[in-house]
Amino acid sequence: MSTFKKYLSLFLFLMICISHAQKLTRVEKKILKSVETNNKEAINFLKEVVNINSGTMNHKGVKQVGDVFADAFEKIGFNTTWHDMSKVNRSGHLFAETKGKKGKKLLLIGHLDTVFEEDSPFQAFKMVNDSIAHAPGGNDMKGGNVIILYALKALSDNGLLKDAQIIAAFTGDEEATGKPLSISRKDLIEAAKRSDIALGFETSTGFNYATVARRGSSDWKVETTGVRAHSSGVFNERIGAGAIFEMSRILNEFYEKVRGEQYLTFNPGIVLGGTQMDYQQQLSKGNVFGKSNVVAQTAVAYGGLRFISEAQKENARAKMREIVQHNLPKTSAKVTFIDSYPAMGPTKGNNDLLKQLNEVSLDLKQGEVEAYDPGRRGAADVSFVAQYVDCLDGLGTMGNGAHTPKETVNLNTIEALTKRTAILLYRLIKK
């Protein structure tokens, strides 16, 4: 390529960048200044809520974190409501709302609970160095909640929330949803039906990615039975194969015949089998007794299924049902499915939201934002509302080791991510 052509290509590239960039307005610069002013307070607030244990089953702790956020939301002009979820053996959900008619109606989604229960040894916010902190739930996802709060505070400080409809919905059982879902997700879905856009603040995968699609998840359970007898007779016409061989056949055929579709995964998380068995599904554990000289009478496998669409989920389930029906001699089997999170597909509306976020990011000189691979993300509350509104997720804090005793949150990124959120919210509600 000639020198002239190189310079021409560079010039055209710069012109394209300029044409796609929206210059920050005077109001937007004031919003950014407010975020900067409040950043130290935001980090201290994060430390405060991290140091309150709110494992999903610590109902008192979840409510306590909700109360701290409720007080902060009320100080910036939001009305707050606590939705008790004792009917489903969960603490409850915090909703904070402003009512108005200006611009897009927004639903901002977070969650108060963490995977670290009261008996976890990982309980406290602790600095690792000048930018990284070990923090149980700090990354997943109390940091995302703080970004929501302080982005809205920056708008409030500049009088920009007048006549806007914004709902901040912080569930108290995202890590282990209460059942039935018709109760535990009723308020979230109703909020979505009153909104135009839902933004989820689960863990960020970096400045350069956001989530336009998430896989759904459900559980499955296979139960097999066989004839209890002395093992010397296994495989004969009277005794047959036994429950464990039947379970092994089923799991192997799942692997051979169901596996392979893009974004479809399934995993047997626990398998028990023997002469006597006590499986406690709610506690994800069990006890089993068996002997090498006794044909197993019963077996159970419990696992998870991930999918990118309802069609993919139902197709996989149909294949699994078919496999379970063709039993080894003198055995029986059944499979049951338990719905959990629906899928969030990569719709045009979701991708349009990504484009708007990308424009904000470029204007802030934070780089381009692309769609993150849905195969690398877990399920989240935003999926419950995806059929009602356009959605974007992955807008929370950055860190590593979520769901482990080494979970960290990167404090140096909170200010920049809050700025990005604040400008995006402002542009959505001013339209």
Phi, psi and omega per residue, in radians:
M1 nan 2.358 -3.129
S2 -1.255 2.829 3.118
T3 -1.052 -0.684 3.141
F4 -1.068 -0.786 -3.113
K5 -1.156 -0.614 3.091
K6 -1.081 -0.807 3.141
Y7 -1.182 -0.618 3.120
L8 -1.134 -0.759 3.116
S9 -1.085 -0.737 3.124
L10 -1.120 -0.733 3.134
F11 -1.083 -0.788 -3.139
L12 -1.119 -0.677 3.102
F13 -1.080 -0.775 3.136
L14 -1.129 -0.668 3.137
M15 -1.141 -0.681 3.107
I16 -1.108 -0.771 3.118
C17 -1.044 -0.764 -3.125
I18 -1.139 -0.707 -3.110
S19 -1.166 -0.527 -3.126
H20 -1.524 -0.276 -3.093
A21 -1.490 2.443 3.068
Q22 -1.896 2.122 -3.102
K23 -1.119 2.404 3.117
L24 -1.132 2.324 3.136
T25 -1.441 2.981 3.104
R26 -1.068 -0.706 3.127
V27 -1.120 -0.741 -3.130
E28 -1.132 -0.622 3.088
K29 -1.148 -0.600 3.082
K30 -1.183 -0.648 3.089
I31 -1.078 -0.783 3.141
L32 -1.085 -0.671 3.114
K33 -1.108 -0.691 3.118
S34 -1.120 -0.714 3.099
V35 -1.054 -0.770 3.124
E36 -1.067 -0.765 -3.127
T37 -1.099 -0.630 -3.046
N38 -1.608 -0.028 -2.968
N39 -1.110 -0.742 3.132
K40 -1.074 -0.733 3.096
E41 -1.079 -0.693 -3.139
A42 -1.079 -0.737 -3.140
I43 -1.178 -0.688 3.082
N44 -1.140 -0.641 3.102
F45 -1.134 -0.738 3.106
L46 -1.041 -0.780 3.120
K47 -1.038 -0.733 -3.129
E48 -1.057 -0.830 -3.060
V49 -1.334 -0.499 3.061
V50 -1.128 -0.647 -3.097
N51 -1.339 0.008 2.986
I52 -1.772 1.981 3.137
N53 -1.106 2.245 3.108
S54 -2.397 0.806 2.962
G55 -0.947 2.553 -3.011
T56 -0.855 -0.704 -3.079
M57 -1.572 0.025 2.989
N58 -1.567 1.368 -3.005
H59 -1.021 -0.694 -3.141
K60 -1.122 -0.736 -3.128
G61 -1.165 -0.706 3.093
V62 -1.057 -0.776 3.121
K63 -1.119 -0.662 -3.141
Q64 -1.106 -0.767 3.082
V65 -1.107 -0.701 3.091
G66 -1.048 -0.690 3.131
D67 -1.136 -0.664 3.121
V68 -1.120 -0.783 3.110
F69 -1.176 -0.675 -3.137
A70 -1.035 -0.781 3.127
D71 -1.062 -0.722 -3.136
A72 -1.176 -0.704 3.117
F73 -1.148 -0.698 -3.133
E74 -1.118 -0.557 3.129
K75 -1.181 -0.367 3.107
I76 -1.876 0.343 2.957
G77 1.676 0.197 3.121
F78 -1.621 2.567 2.978
N79 -1.626 2.311 -3.059
T80 -1.999 2.599 3.115
T81 -2.411 2.384 3.046
W82 -1.814 2.138 3.132
H83 -1.764 1.842 -3.094
D84 -1.188 2.378 -3.111
M85 -2.135 0.522 -3.141
S86 -1.100 -0.403 3.115
K87 -1.086 -0.465 -3.122
V88 -1.972 0.360 3.111
N89 1.026 0.781 3.054
R90 -2.371 2.922 -3.064
S91 -1.273 -1.130 -3.117
G92 2.758 -3.091 -3.104
H93 -2.185 2.527 3.048
L94 -1.787 2.224 3.039
F95 -2.098 2.269 3.074
A96 -2.135 2.338 -2.960
E97 -2.517 2.482 2.862
T98 -2.026 2.536 -3.097
K99 -2.002 2.327 3.123
G100 -2.979 -3.057 -3.077
K101 -2.195 0.088 -3.044
K102 -1.592 2.294 3.039
G103 1.189 -2.906 3.136
K104 -1.217 2.506 3.079
K105 -1.534 2.114 -2.949
L106 -1.914 2.450 3.008
L107 -2.078 2.060 -3.100
L108 -1.910 2.131 -2.929
I109 -1.951 2.230 3.027
G110 -2.395 -3.075 2.988
H111 -2.554 2.559 -3.047
L112 -1.531 -0.461 -3.017
D113 -1.516 2.822 3.080
T114 -2.282 3.035 3.094
V115 -1.462 -0.097 -3.044
F116 -1.670 1.810 -3.097
E117 -1.375 3.111 -3.063
E118 -1.051 -0.474 -3.115
D119 -1.585 0.083 3.115
S120 -1.268 2.425 3.081
P121 -1.265 -0.220 -3.103
F122 -1.686 1.786 -2.976
Q123 -2.269 -0.326 -2.903
A124 -2.191 2.594 3.003
F125 -1.250 2.186 -3.110
K126 -2.539 2.188 3.135
M127 -1.170 2.363 3.045
V128 -1.648 -0.751 3.027
N129 -2.617 -2.797 -3.045
D130 -1.296 -0.113 -3.115
S131 -2.289 -0.354 -3.060
I132 -1.962 2.393 3.087
A133 -2.237 2.413 2.893
H134 -1.289 2.293 -3.042
A135 -2.719 1.930 3.106
P136 -1.135 1.941 -3.088
G137 1.411 0.061 -3.137
G138 -1.169 -0.615 3.105
N139 -1.582 -0.682 -3.121
D140 -2.145 1.587 -0.118
M141 -2.496 0.681 -3.140
K142 -1.109 -0.517 3.068
G143 -1.126 -0.665 3.071
G144 -1.128 -0.674 3.074
N145 -1.060 -0.713 -3.134
V146 -1.154 -0.665 3.084
I147 -1.072 -0.767 3.079
I148 -0.993 -0.912 -3.068
L149 -1.043 -0.828 -3.028
Y150 -1.432 -0.347 2.950
A151 -1.201 -0.749 3.104
L152 -1.183 -0.628 3.099
K153 -1.085 -0.686 3.111
A154 -1.103 -0.666 3.080
L155 -1.202 -0.723 3.130
S156 -1.102 -0.731 -3.135
D157 -1.033 -0.429 -3.131
N158 -1.856 0.269 3.067
G159 1.139 0.599 -2.996
L160 -1.859 0.117 -3.136
L161 -1.745 0.046 -3.123
K162 -1.140 2.277 3.094
D163 1.128 0.437 3.062
A164 -1.860 2.497 3.023
Q165 -1.772 1.955 3.115
I166 -2.340 2.270 3.076
I167 -2.069 2.114 2.988
A168 -1.733 2.033 -3.091
A169 -1.992 1.955 3.139
F170 -1.939 1.824 3.137
T171 -1.319 2.770 -3.114
G172 -1.904 0.174 -3.079
D173 -2.575 0.615 -3.110
E174 -1.147 -0.605 -3.093
E175 -1.303 -0.350 3.087
A176 -2.734 1.548 -2.989
T177 -1.118 2.423 3.048
G178 -1.187 2.560 3.128
K179 -2.048 2.432 0.120
P180 -1.402 2.712 3.132
L181 -1.143 -0.431 3.124
S182 -1.058 -0.411 3.068
I183 -1.673 -0.884 -3.003
S184 -1.217 -0.391 -3.138
R185 -2.025 0.178 -3.132
K186 -1.059 -0.848 -3.072
D187 -1.181 -0.644 3.119
L188 -1.148 -0.770 -3.135
I189 -1.159 -0.698 3.106
E190 -1.109 -0.642 3.078
A191 -1.127 -0.678 3.111
A192 -1.103 -0.654 -3.127
K193 -1.178 -0.299 3.080
R194 -1.741 0.161 -3.037
S195 -2.140 2.900 3.068
D196 -1.825 -0.552 -3.018
I197 -2.446 2.458 3.025
A198 -2.098 2.282 3.097
L199 -2.070 2.181 -3.130
G200 -1.802 2.445 -3.041
F201 -2.006 0.624 2.963
E202 -1.125 2.959 -3.073
T203 -0.745 2.285 3.074
S204 -1.359 2.514 3.068
T205 -1.720 0.269 3.106
G206 2.187 2.920 3.133
F207 -1.123 -0.381 -2.981
N208 -1.747 0.127 -3.129
Y209 -2.421 2.600 2.936
A210 -2.478 2.917 -2.999
T211 -1.862 2.019 3.065
V212 -1.794 -0.172 3.131
A213 -2.594 2.429 3.065
R214 -2.292 2.507 3.047
R215 -1.309 2.554 3.015
G216 -1.440 2.981 3.112
S217 -2.480 2.536 2.992
S218 -2.547 2.892 3.101
D219 -1.858 2.772 3.050
W220 -2.437 2.648 3.121
K221 -2.387 2.247 3.046
V222 -1.931 2.288 3.088
E223 -2.136 2.286 3.124
T224 -2.181 2.657 3.083
T225 -2.327 2.672 3.087
G226 -2.501 -3.090 3.132
V227 -1.585 2.121 3.096
R228 -1.310 2.154 -3.096
A229 -2.873 3.015 3.077
H230 -1.154 2.419 -3.033
S231 -1.156 -0.270 3.113
S232 -1.118 -0.367 -3.125
G233 -1.753 0.095 -3.110
V234 -1.031 2.465 3.127
F235 1.469 -0.197 3.120
N236 -1.346 3.003 -3.015
E237 -1.117 -0.487 -3.096
R238 -1.437 -0.592 -3.023
I239 -1.822 -0.669 3.112
G240 1.344 -2.625 -2.943
A241 -1.654 -0.453 -3.087
G242 1.545 2.821 -3.000
A243 -1.164 -0.618 -3.061
I244 -1.285 -0.706 3.057
F245 -1.085 -0.685 3.109
E246 -1.119 -0.713 3.086
M247 -1.105 -0.730 -3.136
S248 -1.093 -0.722 3.100
R249 -1.034 -0.809 -3.090
I250 -1.104 -0.853 -3.111
L251 -1.111 -0.655 3.116
N252 -1.151 -0.716 3.126
E253 -1.222 -0.591 2.997
F254 -0.967 -0.821 -3.103
Y255 -1.116 -0.729 -3.061
E256 -1.385 -0.613 -2.936
K257 -1.936 -0.340 -3.117
V258 -1.789 -0.573 -3.113
R259 -1.133 2.601 2.964
G260 2.297 -0.503 -3.122
E261 -1.251 2.500 3.084
Q262 -1.047 2.330 3.110
Y263 1.316 -0.093 3.113
L264 -1.633 2.122 3.040
T265 -2.382 2.678 3.058
F266 -2.610 2.527 -3.000
N267 -2.501 2.165 3.006
P268 -1.379 1.929 -3.055
G269 -1.470 -0.443 3.126
I270 -2.603 2.419 3.091
V271 -2.345 2.244 3.097
L272 -2.281 2.525 3.084
G273 -2.865 2.586 3.119
G274 2.877 -2.768 -3.137
T275 -1.363 -0.754 3.096
Q276 -2.277 2.507 -3.061
M277 -2.579 2.453 3.035
D278 -2.238 1.714 -3.114
Y279 -1.780 2.083 3.133
Q280 -1.779 1.601 -3.013
Q281 -1.054 -0.718 -3.108
Q282 -1.111 -0.501 -3.112
L283 -1.741 -0.028 3.135
S284 0.982 0.755 3.105
K285 -2.721 2.956 3.128
G286 -2.962 3.018 3.089
N287 -2.169 2.544 -3.113
V288 -2.474 2.570 3.071
F289 -2.249 2.382 3.088
G290 -2.887 2.856 3.117
K291 -2.296 2.676 -3.101
S292 -1.149 -0.352 -3.117
N293 -1.810 0.308 3.096
V294 -2.207 2.248 3.093
V295 -1.202 2.269 -3.067
A296 -1.099 2.380 -3.100
Q297 -1.618 -0.495 -3.038
T298 -2.627 2.661 3.079
A299 -2.691 2.678 3.115
V300 -2.489 2.506 3.018
A301 -2.301 2.329 3.132
Y302 -2.174 2.289 -3.079
G303 -2.629 -3.084 -3.121
G304 -2.090 2.721 3.137
L305 -2.288 2.281 3.108
R306 -2.063 2.461 -3.015
F307 -2.674 2.725 -3.089
I308 -1.711 -0.187 3.133
S309 -2.699 2.812 3.080
E310 -1.111 -0.624 3.124
A311 -1.100 -0.749 3.125
Q312 -1.134 -0.699 3.106
K313 -1.062 -0.858 -3.085
E314 -1.178 -0.602 3.100
N315 -1.134 -0.751 3.110
A316 -1.128 -0.748 3.134
R317 -1.084 -0.687 3.133
A318 -1.088 -0.734 3.115
K319 -1.124 -0.708 -3.132
M320 -1.158 -0.704 3.102
R321 -1.086 -0.742 -3.132
E322 -1.080 -0.750 3.141
I323 -1.106 -0.717 -3.081
V324 -1.154 -0.453 -3.052
Q325 -1.275 -0.420 -3.009
H326 -1.688 1.498 -2.946
N327 -1.477 2.647 2.958
L328 -1.184 2.818 -3.100
P329 -0.927 2.331 3.043
K330 1.081 0.472 3.068
T331 -2.172 2.855 3.023
S332 -2.416 2.801 -3.122
A333 -2.711 2.650 3.022
K334 -2.524 2.648 3.093
V335 -2.182 2.397 3.065
T336 -2.204 2.688 -3.095
F337 -2.170 2.468 -3.113
I338 -2.165 1.965 -3.138
D339 -1.197 2.523 3.091
S340 -2.330 -1.487 -3.117
Y341 -1.891 2.273 3.025
P342 -1.268 2.946 3.091
A343 -1.451 2.672 3.033
M344 -2.013 1.821 -3.065
G345 -1.360 2.790 -3.128
P346 -1.444 1.333 -3.051
T347 -1.372 2.910 3.075
K348 -1.063 -0.723 3.126
G349 -1.072 -0.704 3.100
N350 -1.114 -0.735 3.132
N351 -1.198 -0.548 3.054
D352 -1.138 -0.677 3.068
L353 -1.098 -0.688 3.098
L354 -1.054 -0.693 3.114
K355 -1.095 -0.688 3.125
Q356 -1.176 -0.716 3.076
L357 -1.104 -0.689 3.130
N358 -1.072 -0.720 3.107
E359 -1.081 -0.762 3.106
V360 -1.063 -0.805 -3.107
S361 -1.073 -0.726 3.115
L362 -1.153 -0.694 3.121
D363 -1.111 -0.557 3.121
L364 -1.542 0.037 -3.129
K365 1.057 0.657 3.104
Q366 -1.773 0.038 3.100
G367 1.650 2.929 -3.141
E368 -1.251 2.644 3.130
V369 -2.075 2.193 -3.124
E370 -2.017 2.911 3.106
A371 -1.293 2.319 3.138
Y372 -1.462 2.588 -3.135
D373 -1.097 2.025 -3.115
P374 -1.122 -0.350 3.105
G375 -1.208 -0.218 -3.110
R376 -1.893 0.169 3.124
R377 -2.101 2.560 3.076
G378 -1.502 -3.054 3.126
A379 -1.377 2.796 -3.130
A380 -2.750 2.913 -3.088
D381 -1.049 -0.510 -3.120
V382 -1.017 -0.472 -3.117
S383 -1.105 -0.514 -3.132
F384 -1.166 -0.377 -3.065
V385 -1.907 0.013 -3.010
A386 -1.114 -0.462 -3.140
Q387 -1.376 -0.162 -3.083
Y388 -1.872 -0.500 -3.031
V389 -2.482 2.829 2.969
D390 -1.229 2.480 -3.001
C391 -2.322 2.639 2.997
L392 -2.552 2.409 -3.083
D393 -2.371 3.124 -3.139
G394 1.374 0.551 -3.062
L395 -1.759 0.171 -3.064
G396 -1.476 -2.716 -3.076
T397 -1.364 2.912 3.050
M398 -1.786 2.606 3.107
G399 3.056 -2.951 -3.116
N400 -2.457 2.851 2.991
G401 1.242 0.455 3.124
A402 -0.982 2.475 -3.138
H403 1.279 0.195 3.091
T404 -2.190 2.843 3.104
P405 -1.187 0.007 3.115
K406 -1.950 0.343 -3.127
E407 -1.026 2.326 3.112
T408 -2.201 2.798 3.006
V409 -2.288 2.380 -3.129
N410 -1.590 1.820 -3.058
L411 -1.227 -0.459 -3.100
N412 -1.223 -0.271 -3.119
T413 -1.677 -0.180 -3.027
I414 -1.109 -0.748 -3.120
E415 -1.073 -0.827 -3.110
A416 -1.127 -0.714 3.140
L417 -1.213 -0.590 3.074
T418 -1.191 -0.674 3.067
K419 -1.049 -0.804 -3.139
R420 -1.042 -0.781 3.137
T421 -1.126 -0.779 -3.093
A422 -1.066 -0.762 -3.138
I423 -1.196 -0.702 3.099
L424 -1.067 -0.805 3.126
L425 -1.065 -0.766 -3.132
Y426 -1.051 -0.790 -3.116
R427 -1.175 -0.548 3.115
L428 -1.267 -0.691 -3.054
I429 -1.487 -0.233 -3.135
K430 -1.542 -0.165 -3.097
K431 -1.250 nan nan
